[in-house]
Amino acid sequence: MNSVFITGCSTGFGRETAAYFLEQGWSVVATMRDPAANTLPPSDRLRVLPLDVTDAKSIAAATAAAGPIDVLVNNAGVGWLNAVEGTSMDTVRRIFEANTFAMVAMMQAVLPGMRARGAGVIVNVGSSTTIKPLPLLSIYRASKAAVNALTESADLELAQFGIRARVVLPGSAPTTNFGTTARAQIAASGGFPEPYAGFVQETMQGMQRHASGGAVTTAQDVAKAVFRAATDPDCPMLLPAGADAIAWSEGR
């Protein structure tokens, strides 16, 4: 039975991806900071483990408990929505720690086992903002652009060991808590810089119009794309997920 280890499964893309792999008959290790937040349906093929992807000891404990892993899905991450000028360097470091450095740490944790078995797949969940530049997402986008570069080069390094690496690029997903969480973080950090107030209002209204326009991404779109990346050797290196992400990719 194939096994998949997925990070960030308490909500959104991670939860839906874990559920989808279970539906396909896979053995799933679903990880999250607090397993008490788990809402996945019970299954004898499901294990829920605690994991903080920014903590080395937590990573070591979770991957040891999981045992052999055929597919790693690096889904956990954080959102951020603000101008460069309105983002403190502490916040920049925190965003990169969660969205980029944590993926490197997870890959380093599972690759020795994959290499020893001569097989494995790494699926990193990136962002379609790396296809289409959007304002107020500069820091977030930079952290996700690094994921693309990381994965593309890692795939070249790992092919000799029978290991593939791919990136899934979700579009805008209004039903996830990305926007809510990002806005709460902004409020806690002091809000947007005052000179940007008019621009921010206009940009946010544009995002709302896009979200209500229909051509957006669902968690199911992402789950299916991740599954394809995990199981299809001919899958593109950068795989857009969702109607808007696909349109942006084709337009580019």
N, C-alpha and C positions, 0 to 999 in steps of 0.2 A: 504494500500500500504506500502510495506517495505521501510524503509529509511536507507541510509548509509551516513556516514560522513567520508570524505577522506582527508587526509592532503597531501600537496605537489603535487598539481594537475596541475601545469603550464606546465610540460613536463614529458617525460619518463613514468615510471611505473604508477605514479599517474594519469596522464592524460588518459592513456589507460584504467586503471581500472575504472575511472569515466565513460568513454564512454561505457565500457562493461556493467556496472551495468545499465546504461540508456537503452541499447539495450535489457536488460532482463526485463525492465518495472519497475525498481526501481525509487524511489525518491532519488535524489543525492544532497548532499551538498558538493561541490568541493571547497576546500580552498587552498589558495596560498598567498604568501607575497603581491603580487601586482595583484589584479584582472584584471588590464588592460592587463596582459600577458595571459589571458585566450584565448584558441583557441578551446575550446569544442563547438560542434554545439549547437545552441539554442534549448531549450526544456522547456515545461511548467513544467517538473519534475526536472529541474536543477536550483539550486541556487549556485552562486559563491560568497564566502565570503573571506574577508581578514583575514589572520592568520599568525602570527609568533609564531611557536611552542616553541620558547625559551623565550617568554614573557608572564607572568602570566595574565596580563590585556588583552592581545590579545586573549588568550585562553578563558578567562571568557566571553568576548564579543562575540566571534564566537560561542561558545557552547550555550550561551543564545539565540542568534539569530536563531540558528538551530532548537531549540525545541527538542521534543523527538527523540532520536536516537536509532535505532534498532541494527545497526552495526557500530563500529568505525574501520576504517582502518588507522593505524599509518604507513604512508608511507614516510613522509618527513624525510630527513636526508642529511648528507654530506659525501663526499668521502675524502679519504686521502691515499697518496701513498708515503711512505718514510720509511727509517730505524728508529728503535727506537732511535738510537743515533742522528739522524737528525731531531727529532721532539721536539720542545720546549714544556715545560709543559703548557704554555698558549694554545698551539695548542691542546695538549692532552685534556685539560679541555673543549675546544670548541667542539671537536669531540664528547666527551661524553655528553656534554650539548645537542647537536643537535640529536644524534643518540640514546641516552639512557634516559637521564633525561627528555627530552621532551615527550617521550612515557609514562613515569610514570605520568607526569603532565596531559597529555591528558586522561589517564585512570582514574585518580582521578577526573577529571572534569565530565566525563560521567557516571561513575559507580553508583553514588547515584540514578540517574534517572532510570537506568537499574534495579538496585536492587529493587526500589519501584514498578516497573512494573513486576518484576519476570521473566525477559527475557532480552537477549542481547548477542552480540558476539563482542569480541575484536580480530582483526587480526593485528598482528604486522609484518611488513616487515623487515626481518632480512637479512642474507647473507649466501650463500653457502660456503663462506670462513670459516665458523664455522664448516663445514664438512671436507673441504680439506685445510690444512694450506698452505698459499702461502707467499713468501717473500715480503717485503716492504709494507705489509698490516697489520702489527702487531697491531698498534694502532687502526686502523679501525676495524680489526677483533675482538679485545678485546671489543670494544664498542658494536658490534653486538652479541658476545657471551653472554654478559650481558643480551641482549634482550631475548635470549633463556631461560636463567635461570629465569628471571623475569616472563616470560609468563607461563612457566611450573608450577611454584609455585602459581602464581595468579590463574591459572585454578583450582587448588585444593581448594583455598580459596573461589572461586566464584561459584563453582558448586552448593552449597547449595541454591543459590539464582536464579538458572536457567540460569546462565551466563557461556558462554564458552570463552576460550582464546586459540588462535592458532598462530603459526609462519609460514610465507611463506619465503622460502629460495631461492631467485633468484640466477641464475648462472651468468656467464659473459655476459654482454649485450653491444656489441660494438656500437649499434645504439643509446644508451642513451648518455647523456653528462657527465657521471661519470668520465671517463678518462680525458676528456678535462678540466673539472673543477678542478680535483685533480692536474693535471700538472700545471695549472695556479696558484693554491695555493702554490705549491712547489716553483715555480719560484719566487713568491712574498715573500716567506719566506727565500730565499737564496739558494734554490736548495738542491741536495743530498750532503752528506758528501763526501769530495774528496776521502778518502780511499776506498769508496764503488763504485767508478766510473765504474770500469770494471764489477763488479757484477751487477750493475744497468743496464748497457747496455745489458748484457746477459739476464737478467730477462725480460727487456722490449721487447727484440726480441722474447723471448719465449711467452710472452703475445700476441704479434702481430701474431705469427704463430697460436696460439690457436684461436684467433678471426677470422682468415681467413680459419680455418679448417672446419667450418660448424656446429660443435657440440656446439652451443652457445645458449643463452637465448634471446628471444624476449620479448618486452613489452606485447604482446598478451599472451605469456606463463604465465607471472606474473599475468595479469588481470584474466585469467581463474583460476589460482591457488587461488588467493584471493577470487574469487567468490565461489569456492568450499569450502574453509575454512569457509566462512561466512554462507554457506547454508547446508553443509553436517555434521551432528553431529558425523559421524564416520570417519571424516577426521583425518589423523595422526596429532599428536601434532606439529611435525616439517615437513612441506610439501615442498619438493624441487620443484622448478619451472624452466623448461628449460632442454634441452637435457644434457648439461654438469652437471648441478646440480643433475639431476636424476642419471647419471652415477656415479658421485662421491659418492652419497648416497648409491647406491647399492654396490659400491666397498668397502666402509667403513664397 
